[in-house]
C-alpha cells in the first residue's frame, strides 16, 4: 500500500496512457488559440494591405499554457502539515484566481482557468509525495508542455520558515517529490520551481517526522502572508516573465538569510 514515504514506483514512460484526456472547455471567445491545451503555434498570418495596416492592431503572440504543480500527500491526516505547503499554495492560487480544482485525472486533482490572459492548469498529485512524478510526467507528456512552462511548488527544509525562493532549474535537494519528478522527466532538471521554507527540525528531531508535523496557529498566520506573496510571484511570472518574478521573490533580505 502507498505511504507518504513509500518506495518509489514509476510507470513505464513509454507505455500508452490509459487515462482519458481531460476536456478543456474554455470559452471560444477568449481561448481560441489552445482549445485543447495544445501548445502548437503558427508564425503565418494573413496578408494585410497598406491601407489595412494603418487600422489593424498589432498581432500579439498567444500565451502558452502553464502547468502549476503543488506537491503534498493526499488524505485528511496530512492536511496542514509542512510537507503539504505545495498543496496549500495551489489552493491559494486557485481561490485567488477563481479556479476550481475539482477534476480527477492523471492521478491528480486538476483545475484549469486563466491568470490574466494566460491559460493555466493547476495540479495536486494524489500519488503520495514520493511518487509525484507519475502524475506530473503523465500530464507533461500528454499535453507536450515545455518544461520552462512547468512550475513546481514544494516545501524546503533548507529555507527559513515562510521564506520563498524562485529558481529557473536545479536538482532535487533530497526532496523525494522533486526526485520523483526529475526521474520521470528523464532526468531533466530544467523547469522552474518555487520553494517554500519550512525551517529545520528542532533539536534532534528526525526530518521525516518534522515534515509530517502540523503547523501551529502562529505559523499558519505567517504562512498567509507567504501565500499572498507567492500568488503575486506567480502572476508576475506568467504575465511579465521569470526575471521580474525572481527579482520580486528573491529579495536581498531573503538572500542574506539563506547565507
Order of alpha helices (4+ residues) and beta strands (2+ residues): alpha-beta-alpha-beta-beta-beta-alpha-beta-beta-alpha-beta-alpha-alpha-alpha-alpha
